[in-house]
Amino acid sequence: MASEWRYRGRVLTADDVTLIRQLIAENPSASRRRLSERLCEVWQWKQANGALRAMVCRGLLLMLHRAGEIELPPIRFKTLNPFVVRATPTPMLIDTTPIAVALKELRPIELQQVRRTGDEPLFNSLMEQHHYLKYEQPVGEQLKYLAWAQGRPVACLAWSSAPRHLGSRDRYIGWSAEARRRNIRFIAYNTRFLILPWVRVPHLASHLLGRMAAVLSDDWYRMYSHPIYFAETFIDPGRFRGTCYRAANWQLMGLTTGRGKNDQTNKPNRPIKEILGLPLTPRFREYLSQL
């Protein structure tokens, strides 16, 4: 047996594995799901909002099972993974009359957080129909925004959990590996930004990014019970210049390696992108480096 195991930032000792074996033995009729929940309760392993980290724990148990360290009960139910097999968002009919005005003539503009609301399907549909990358179901913590003006949606912005390993960002922040593991949840990643194609309003994009910087942390706290101190995004320089981000004070931190998180070759296999970041508080380095 290995002296210790690591999974998603948690270190497991031989005593921890012994405890898990004992838990399985004491609950012979429990499902894998119930065992993961029970282990989270024993460890008090919870998310910031108080919910058990049961899904992460199930992955940990499966790792130990595959390594032969524990014996999990047989799988009782098999369900389709919605992240692998998902229904394409349904197209929705909306007014596509061109909007070509000055920013001041478009106001007021409302930013609506639509995650877990009745307008989330509209957001998904607009991304699927009009973003060149299509809609992608985020993993982990996430927020979705519709920008409304004159009674119509004019833009969409998607945010999700940040990538764990990003060399340029990590050097820019200056945190340790342990601080990154503890505090990565305080960074939000802007995965999609769409100005609808019939909207031609100069400076709208940078205006919306500025508005987002003012509300993102509080909205994240309401949804997930913790704030956001830093925002980041990727720009494909082969397609875009990132002008709106730079106009909204986002800073270039560096470039991706072009290898992806599961690379085994150490050779670029995808476009190299610029990494831009925006502090949401002057003390972001202090907060993100806390242990």
C-alpha positions in Angstrom: 0.0 0.0 0.0 1.2 3.5 -0.7 2.2 5.5 2.3 -0.3 8.2 1.3 -2.8 9.0 -1.4 -3.8 12.4 -2.9 -7.1 13.2 -4.4 -8.4 16.7 -5.3 -6.1 18.4 -2.8 -6.9 15.9 0.1 -4.1 13.7 1.5 -5.1 10.2 2.6 -3.0 8.3 5.1 -3.0 4.6 5.9 -5.3 5.4 8.9 -7.8 7.1 6.6 -7.9 4.0 4.3 -8.4 1.8 7.4 -11.3 4.1 8.5 -12.9 3.8 5.0 -12.6 0.0 5.1 -14.3 0.0 8.5 -17.0 2.2 7.3 -17.8 -0.1 4.4 -17.8 -3.2 6.7 -20.2 -1.5 9.2 -22.6 -0.5 6.4 -22.9 -3.7 4.3 -26.2 -2.7 2.7 -25.2 0.9 1.9 -24.8 2.1 -1.7 -21.7 3.8 -3.1 -23.6 7.1 -2.9 -24.6 6.6 0.8 -21.0 5.5 1.7 -19.6 8.7 0.2 -22.2 10.8 2.1 -21.4 9.0 5.3 -17.7 9.5 4.9 -18.2 13.2 4.2 -20.2 13.4 7.4 -17.4 11.7 9.4 -14.7 13.9 7.9 -17.0 17.0 7.9 -15.9 17.3 4.3 -18.2 20.1 3.0 -18.4 22.8 0.4 -18.4 26.5 1.3 -22.2 26.5 1.2 -22.4 23.6 3.7 -23.3 20.9 1.2 -21.4 17.6 1.5 -18.7 17.1 -1.1 -20.3 13.7 -1.9 -19.5 13.7 -5.7 -15.8 14.4 -5.0 -15.8 11.8 -2.3 -17.3 9.2 -4.7 -14.4 9.8 -7.0 -11.9 9.3 -4.2 -13.5 6.0 -3.2 -13.5 4.9 -6.8 -9.8 5.7 -7.0 -9.1 3.5 -4.0 -11.4 0.7 -5.3 -9.5 0.6 -8.6 -6.2 0.5 -6.8 -7.4 -2.5 -4.8 -7.2 -0.7 -1.5 -10.9 -1.0 -0.7 -13.9 -3.1 -2.1 -16.9 -1.0 -3.0 -20.4 -2.6 -3.3 -21.6 -3.3 -6.9 -23.1 -0.4 -8.8 -26.9 -0.4 -8.4 -28.0 2.1 -10.9 -26.4 3.4 -14.1 -27.6 6.8 -15.4 -26.6 8.7 -18.5 -23.9 11.3 -17.8 -25.5 14.7 -18.9 -22.0 16.1 -19.5 -21.3 13.3 -22.1 -24.8 12.9 -23.6 -26.7 16.1 -23.4 -29.7 17.5 -25.3 -28.9 20.4 -27.6 -30.7 23.6 -26.2 -33.9 24.2 -28.0 -33.9 27.2 -30.4 -36.1 30.0 -29.2 -37.7 32.7 -31.3 -36.8 36.2 -30.3 -36.8 39.6 -31.9 -33.7 39.9 -34.1 -34.3 43.4 -35.4 -30.9 45.2 -35.6 -29.9 47.4 -32.7 -27.5 50.0 -33.9 -27.4 53.0 -31.5 -25.0 54.7 -29.1 -24.5 53.2 -25.7 -26.2 56.0 -24.0 -29.3 55.5 -26.2 -29.4 51.8 -25.3 -29.6 52.4 -21.5 -30.8 51.3 -19.1 -29.1 47.9 -19.3 -30.0 45.2 -16.8 -27.7 42.4 -15.9 -29.8 39.3 -14.9 -28.2 36.3 -13.2 -30.2 33.4 -14.7 -28.6 30.3 -13.3 -31.4 28.2 -11.7 -34.1 30.5 -13.0 -36.8 30.3 -15.7 -34.6 32.3 -18.1 -31.7 29.8 -18.0 -33.0 27.9 -21.1 -33.1 31.2 -23.1 -29.4 31.8 -22.2 -28.5 28.2 -23.2 -30.4 28.6 -26.5 -28.7 31.9 -27.4 -25.3 30.5 -26.7 -26.0 27.4 -28.8 -27.4 29.4 -31.7 -25.0 32.3 -31.8 -21.7 31.7 -30.1 -19.0 30.2 -32.4 -18.1 27.6 -29.6 -21.8 26.7 -29.0 -23.2 26.1 -25.6 -21.2 24.0 -23.2 -22.5 22.7 -19.9 -20.2 24.1 -17.2 -18.8 21.8 -14.5 -18.7 22.9 -10.8 -19.7 26.3 -9.6 -21.1 28.6 -12.3 -23.2 31.6 -13.0 -25.0 32.7 -16.2 -26.0 36.3 -17.1 -28.3 37.8 -19.7 -28.0 41.5 -20.4 -31.3 43.2 -21.3 -32.1 46.5 -22.9 -35.3 47.8 -24.4 -37.0 44.7 -23.3 -34.7 42.4 -25.3 -31.6 40.3 -24.6 -28.5 41.9 -26.0 -25.6 39.8 -24.5 -24.8 36.7 -22.6 -21.9 36.0 -20.2 -21.0 32.7 -18.6 -18.7 32.1 -15.6 -17.5 28.9 -14.0 -14.9 27.4 -11.7 -11.3 28.3 -12.7 -8.8 25.8 -14.1 -6.6 24.5 -11.3 -3.2 24.7 -13.0 -2.4 27.8 -15.0 1.3 28.7 -14.8 1.0 32.3 -16.0 -1.9 33.1 -13.6 -0.2 31.3 -10.7 3.0 33.3 -11.2 1.0 36.6 -11.5 -0.8 35.9 -8.2 2.4 34.6 -6.5 0.6 32.0 -4.4 2.0 28.6 -3.2 0.8 25.3 -4.4 -1.0 24.7 -1.1 -2.6 28.2 -1.2 -3.8 27.5 -4.8 -5.4 24.2 -3.7 -7.2 25.9 -0.8 -8.2 29.1 -2.6 -8.8 28.3 -6.3 -12.5 28.5 -5.6 -12.1 32.3 -5.1 -11.4 32.7 -8.9 -14.1 32.8 -11.6 -13.4 31.9 -15.2 -15.3 33.8 -17.9 -16.0 30.9 -20.3 -18.3 32.6 -22.8 -19.0 36.2 -23.7 -21.6 36.8 -26.5 -22.9 40.1 -27.9 -25.8 39.0 -30.0 -25.0 39.4 -33.7 -27.8 41.9 -34.5 -26.5 44.3 -31.7 -24.1 46.9 -32.9 -23.4 49.2 -30.0 -19.9 50.7 -29.6 -18.3 50.1 -26.2 -21.1 47.8 -25.1 -18.8 44.9 -24.4 -16.4 46.8 -22.2 -19.3 48.4 -20.4 -20.8 45.0 -19.6 -17.4 43.7 -18.3 -17.2 46.7 -16.1 -20.7 46.1 -14.8 -19.8 42.4 -14.2 -16.8 43.3 -12.0 -19.1 45.2 -9.7 -21.7 42.4 -9.2 -19.9 39.0 -9.7 -18.5 38.5 -6.2 -21.8 39.3 -4.4 -23.8 37.1 -6.8 -21.4 34.3 -6.3 -21.7 34.6 -2.6 -25.5 34.4 -2.8 -25.3 31.2 -4.9 -22.3 29.5 -3.3 -21.7 31.2 0.1 -18.2 32.5 -0.8 -16.9 35.6 -2.6 -14.8 35.9 -5.8 -11.5 37.9 -5.6 -10.2 37.5 -9.1 -11.6 36.9 -12.6 -9.8 35.3 -15.6 -10.4 34.4 -19.2 -8.7 33.1 -22.3 -8.4 35.0 -25.6 -7.6 33.2 -28.9 -5.4 35.8 -30.7 -6.0 34.1 -34.0 -9.6 35.2 -33.7 -9.8 38.1 -31.4 -7.7 41.0 -30.0 -9.4 41.1 -26.6 -10.0 44.9 -27.0 -13.1 45.0 -24.8 -11.3 43.2 -21.9 -8.3 45.5 -22.1 -10.6 48.5 -22.2 -12.2 47.2 -19.0 -8.8 47.0 -17.3 -8.1 43.3 -17.6 -4.4 42.5 -17.7 -2.4 40.1 -19.8 -0.8 37.6 -17.5 0.8 35.3 -20.1 0.1 32.5 -22.6 -1.2 29.0 -22.3 1.1 26.1 -23.2 -1.3 24.8 -25.9 -1.1 21.3 -24.3 -4.3 20.9 -22.3 -4.6 19.5 -18.8 -4.4 15.8 -19.8 -1.3 16.2 -22.0 1.2 13.3 -21.9 3.5 14.5 -24.7 4.7 18.0 -23.6 3.9 19.2 -27.1 1.3 21.8 -28.1 -1.8 20.2 -29.5 -4.2 23.1 -29.5 -4.1 26.9 -30.2 -2.0 28.9 -27.7 -4.2 31.5 -26.0 -3.6 34.7 -24.0 -4.6 34.6 -20.4 -6.2 37.8 -19.1 -7.0 38.5 -15.5 -8.9 41.2 -13.4 -8.5 41.7 -9.6 -11.9 42.2 -8.0 -10.3 43.6 -4.8 -7.0 45.4 -4.3 -6.1 42.8 -1.7 -6.6 39.8 -4.0 -3.0 38.5 -3.6 -3.3 38.6 0.2 -6.7 36.8 0.2 -5.6 34.2 -2.4 -2.4 33.4 -0.6 -3.9 32.7 2.8 -3.3 29.2 4.2 
